[in-house]
């Protein structure tokens, strides 16, 4: 069954890198949507079927943390697995996100193989 992924990052270059990395894998991909901030990410989730969110944390307008907080308040969105892809290193922030249900953290910069490994692990446990 194809998986639909939403990439939320304010860097178009990073969104492109993640998308290219995903399409080069053996993952059964469906649609890959993109959003430049949390507000756009929520709008994508409200209009499209999303199986997995890959989200940065530090973005303008609405941060990844704010987006995840909002997802937790909406029953349909709270069930979507989230993987944080960020340069954030504050352990208190990461611990808080784990308590909110974030499945995995990928620290930027990262190797393409790590992204595939994490996505496969998260989808296997969903």
Backbone as CSV, one residue per row, in Angstrom:
resi,resn,N_x,N_y,N_z,CA_x,CA_y,CA_z,C_x,C_y,C_z
1,UNK,0.845,-1.177,0.000,0.000,0.000,0.000,0.891,1.242,0.000
2,UNK,0.667,2.171,-0.904,1.510,3.370,-0.985,1.355,4.258,0.260
3,UNK,2.475,4.871,0.638,2.443,5.780,1.782,2.556,7.225,1.294
4,UNK,1.745,8.073,1.898,1.739,9.497,1.571,2.499,10.235,2.661
5,UNK,3.446,11.052,2.251,4.334,11.729,3.197,4.228,13.231,3.013
6,UNK,4.213,13.940,4.137,4.242,15.403,4.147,5.583,15.854,4.708
7,UNK,6.282,16.694,3.945,7.565,17.263,4.371,7.316,18.717,4.746
8,UNK,7.585,19.071,6.011,7.359,20.432,6.493,8.709,21.023,6.897
9,UNK,9.199,21.961,6.097,10.493,22.593,6.356,10.516,23.924,5.623
10,UNK,11.042,24.954,6.263,11.065,26.269,5.620,12.137,26.373,4.542
11,UNK,13.030,25.422,4.468,14.073,25.421,3.440,13.624,24.592,2.237
12,UNK,13.439,25.263,1.101,13.066,24.548,-0.123,14.148,23.539,-0.504
13,UNK,15.404,23.888,-0.263,16.504,22.973,-0.579,16.410,21.702,0.269
14,UNK,16.108,21.841,1.550,15.988,20.669,2.425,14.771,19.831,2.033
15,UNK,13.648,20.483,1.724,12.469,19.727,1.272,12.820,18.935,0.011
16,UNK,13.536,19.565,-0.911,13.939,18.884,-2.143,14.864,17.718,-1.864
17,UNK,15.815,17.893,-0.956,16.744,16.812,-0.605,15.985,15.631,-0.001
18,UNK,15.082,15.916,0.916,14.308,14.844,1.555,13.452,14.130,0.510
19,UNK,12.810,14.890,-0.362,11.958,14.291,-1.396,12.781,13.410,-2.338
20,UNK,13.935,13.911,-2.792,14.802,13.117,-3.670,15.282,11.850,-2.961
21,UNK,15.615,11.986,-1.693,16.078,10.833,-0.921,14.977,9.788,-0.820
22,UNK,13.766,10.226,-0.531,12.649,9.293,-0.415,12.367,8.583,-1.731
23,UNK,12.396,9.334,-2.818,12.068,8.724,-4.114,13.160,7.755,-4.584
24,UNK,14.339,7.868,-4.036,15.432,6.957,-4.397,15.398,5.659,-3.590
25,UNK,14.508,5.575,-2.618,14.418,4.380,-1.774,13.497,3.346,-2.412
26,UNK,13.389,2.236,-1.756,12.462,1.176,-2.184,11.122,1.302,-1.466
27,UNK,10.898,2.415,-0.782,9.638,2.606,-0.068,8.475,2.696,-1.058
28,UNK,7.328,2.134,-0.700,6.159,2.196,-1.583,5.470,3.560,-1.457
29,UNK,5.989,4.545,-2.154,5.507,5.918,-2.004,4.248,6.175,-2.810
30,UNK,3.384,6.963,-2.204,2.222,7.502,-2.896,2.548,8.953,-3.207
31,UNK,1.797,9.864,-2.598,2.033,11.290,-2.798,3.018,11.820,-1.760
32,UNK,3.820,12.791,-2.189,4.704,13.510,-1.269,4.304,14.981,-1.360
33,UNK,3.796,15.500,-0.251,3.408,16.906,-0.199,4.468,17.694,0.545
34,UNK,4.494,19.001,0.291,5.469,19.883,0.933,4.756,21.071,1.556
35,UNK,5.344,21.579,2.630,4.855,22.781,3.294,6.053,23.532,3.851
36,UNK,5.986,24.868,3.818,7.110,25.704,4.252,7.044,26.102,5.719
37,UNK,5.953,25.769,6.403,5.841,26.065,7.838,4.707,25.233,8.418
38,UNK,4.540,25.311,9.717,3.516,24.513,10.386,2.109,24.830,9.941
39,UNK,1.837,26.082,9.676,0.497,26.492,9.231,0.159,25.826,7.899
40,UNK,1.104,25.869,6.963,0.895,25.213,5.670,0.808,23.692,5.847
41,UNK,1.584,23.160,6.782,1.548,21.727,7.053,0.180,21.281,7.541
42,UNK,-0.395,22.039,8.467,-1.733,21.702,8.956,-2.755,21.753,7.829
43,UNK,-2.644,22.763,6.967,-3.569,22.880,5.838,-3.447,21.663,4.918
44,UNK,-2.226,21.198,4.682,-2.024,20.008,3.847,-2.662,18.780,4.507
45,UNK,-2.493,18.646,5.824,-3.051,17.495,6.527,-4.573,17.521,6.546
46,UNK,-5.141,18.706,6.532,-6.597,18.817,6.564,-7.225,18.536,5.204
47,UNK,-6.442,18.611,4.123,-7.006,18.403,2.783,-6.490,17.146,2.090
48,UNK,-5.462,16.503,2.625,-4.863,15.322,1.994,-4.700,14.201,3.014
49,UNK,-4.731,12.964,2.527,-4.453,11.819,3.390,-2.947,11.726,3.577
50,UNK,-2.491,11.856,4.817,-1.064,11.830,5.143,-0.798,10.659,6.082
51,UNK,0.163,9.819,5.709,0.530,8.670,6.536,1.701,8.957,7.464
52,UNK,2.517,9.967,7.115,3.715,10.284,7.889,4.091,11.738,7.653
53,UNK,4.480,12.419,8.729,4.949,13.801,8.632,6.426,13.834,9.001
54,UNK,7.238,14.463,8.146,8.645,14.740,8.430,8.721,16.247,8.647
55,UNK,9.017,16.689,9.867,8.893,18.108,10.196,10.140,18.693,10.830
56,UNK,10.493,19.866,10.340,11.510,20.697,10.970,10.854,21.345,12.191
57,UNK,11.638,21.931,13.065,11.074,22.610,14.229,11.116,24.123,14.105
58,UNK,12.219,24.652,13.624,12.405,26.101,13.596,11.998,26.661,12.240
59,UNK,10.765,27.197,12.205,10.209,27.749,10.966,9.430,29.020,11.298
60,UNK,9.282,29.916,10.323,8.503,31.134,10.540,6.995,30.838,10.529
61,UNK,6.221,31.795,10.989,4.753,31.741,11.018,4.218,30.746,12.046
62,UNK,4.558,29.474,11.902,4.192,28.459,12.884,5.310,27.435,12.924
63,UNK,5.903,27.270,14.094,7.013,26.330,14.240,6.515,24.893,14.180
64,UNK,7.455,23.983,14.074,7.107,22.569,14.113,6.512,22.172,15.449
65,UNK,7.017,22.745,16.530,6.475,22.455,17.861,5.012,22.904,17.937
66,UNK,4.720,24.098,17.441,3.343,24.598,17.445,2.441,23.722,16.576
67,UNK,2.955,23.288,15.440,2.181,22.409,14.561,1.873,21.087,15.262
68,UNK,2.873,20.514,15.916,2.679,19.243,16.630,1.686,19.431,17.766
69,UNK,1.780,20.549,18.486,0.806,20.840,19.554,-0.608,20.873,18.990
70,UNK,-0.760,21.522,17.849,-2.087,21.626,17.213,-2.554,20.248,16.734
71,UNK,-1.655,19.453,16.183,-2.007,18.101,15.751,-2.537,17.271,16.923
72,UNK,-1.940,17.445,18.092,-2.358,16.698,19.284,-3.792,17.034,19.691
73,UNK,-4.268,18.209,19.318,-5.615,18.660,19.684,-6.687,18.204,18.692
74,UNK,-6.279,17.693,17.535,-7.226,17.297,16.485,-7.165,15.774,16.363
75,UNK,-8.249,15.075,16.737,-8.202,13.607,16.772,-7.682,12.948,15.490
76,UNK,-8.119,13.348,14.319,-7.648,12.714,13.089,-6.161,12.952,12.847
77,UNK,-5.673,14.133,13.217,-4.259,14.460,12.989,-3.359,13.871,14.060
78,UNK,-3.883,13.682,15.253,-3.048,13.172,16.349,-2.565,11.751,16.101
79,UNK,-3.231,11.035,15.203,-2.843,9.658,14.909,-1.738,9.565,13.858
80,UNK,-1.402,10.675,13.209,-0.376,10.656,12.163,1.003,10.626,12.816
81,UNK,1.832,9.652,12.478,3.183,9.620,13.045,4.016,10.808,12.549
82,UNK,4.821,11.360,13.469,5.684,12.498,13.153,7.132,12.120,13.426
83,UNK,7.983,12.443,12.464,9.429,12.331,12.636,9.978,13.740,12.534
84,UNK,10.706,14.181,13.534,11.316,15.503,13.509,12.661,15.402,12.800
85,UNK,12.860,16.293,11.816,14.118,16.389,11.079,14.612,17.814,11.305
86,UNK,15.558,17.975,12.235,15.918,19.321,12.671,17.349,19.370,13.190
87,UNK,17.873,20.567,13.257,19.181,20.771,13.880,19.023,21.077,15.368
88,UNK,17.797,21.062,15.857,17.506,21.331,17.272,18.272,20.354,18.151
89,UNK,18.932,20.882,19.175,19.701,20.030,20.057,19.290,20.131,21.514
90,UNK,18.308,20.980,21.810,17.864,21.181,23.188,17.131,19.927,23.667
91,UNK,17.736,19.198,24.588,17.181,17.927,25.043,15.814,18.102,25.694
92,UNK,15.582,19.212,26.373,14.272,19.448,26.991,13.181,19.545,25.923
93,UNK,13.481,20.206,24.819,12.521,20.310,23.711,12.260,18.928,23.124
94,UNK,13.317,18.174,22.885,13.170,16.841,22.301,12.399,15.905,23.237
95,UNK,12.664,15.980,24.532,11.935,15.157,25.502,10.454,15.529,25.517
96,UNK,10.173,16.822,25.453,8.783,17.292,25.422,8.062,16.758,24.185
97,UNK,8.739,16.786,23.036,8.132,16.290,21.806,7.900,14.777,21.870
98,UNK,8.810,14.052,22.478,8.636,12.600,22.625,7.397,12.311,23.470
99,UNK,7.173,13.102,24.512,5.974,12.928,25.345,4.699,13.231,24.557
100,UNK,4.824,14.062,23.519,3.664,14.404,22.677,3.458,13.387,21.565
101,UNK,4.309,12.382,21.493,4.107,11.318,20.516,5.023,11.330,19.314
102,UNK,5.978,12.261,19.255,6.923,12.251,18.136,7.669,10.924,18.181
103,UNK,7.698,10.236,17.036,8.230,8.872,16.994,9.742,8.812,16.953
104,UNK,10.360,9.705,16.160,11.809,9.652,15.961,12.339,11.064,15.735
105,UNK,13.645,11.211,15.921,14.334,12.469,15.663,15.517,12.193,14.745
106,UNK,15.613,12.982,13.690,16.765,12.916,12.795,17.438,14.272,12.872
107,UNK,18.685,14.263,13.258,19.420,15.525,13.418,20.083,15.906,12.092
108,UNK,19.866,17.156,11.675,20.516,17.697,10.469,21.955,18.045,10.793
109,UNK,22.872,17.864,9.887,22.751,17.163,8.612,22.714,15.658,8.851
110,UNK,22.169,14.918,7.892,22.026,13.473,8.044,22.338,12.776,6.729
111,UNK,22.603,11.491,6.834,22.860,10.662,5.663,21.531,10.139,5.122
112,UNK,21.436,10.014,3.813,20.204,9.559,3.172,19.754,8.200,3.706
113,UNK,20.689,7.310,3.960,20.340,5.970,4.450,19.613,6.035,5.790
114,UNK,19.980,6.997,6.624,19.329,7.147,7.923,17.858,7.504,7.742
115,UNK,17.555,8.378,6.804,16.167,8.772,6.564,15.334,7.547,6.187
116,UNK,15.818,6.742,5.263,15.081,5.543,4.859,14.891,4.604,6.044
117,UNK,15.943,4.400,6.811,15.879,3.493,7.965,14.823,3.960,8.972
118,UNK,14.824,5.245,9.282,13.874,5.782,10.262,12.451,5.698,9.732
119,UNK,12.236,6.060,8.480,10.887,6.009,7.897,10.370,4.569,7.918
120,UNK,11.200,3.626,7.535,10.779,2.222,7.561,10.445,1.770,8.974
121,UNK,11.243,2.162,9.945,11.009,1.762,11.345,9.695,2.356,11.864
122,UNK,9.468,3.629,11.577,8.247,4.292,12.061,7.008,3.679,11.411
123,UNK,7.071,3.450,10.105,5.918,2.880,9.407,5.648,1.439,9.848
124,UNK,6.699,0.694,10.175,6.525,-0.689,10.645,5.834,-0.739,12.001
125,UNK,6.040,0.306,12.809,5.448,0.324,14.149,4.112,1.045,14.190
126,UNK,3.697,1.628,13.068,2.431,2.397,13.055,1.233,1.477,12.945
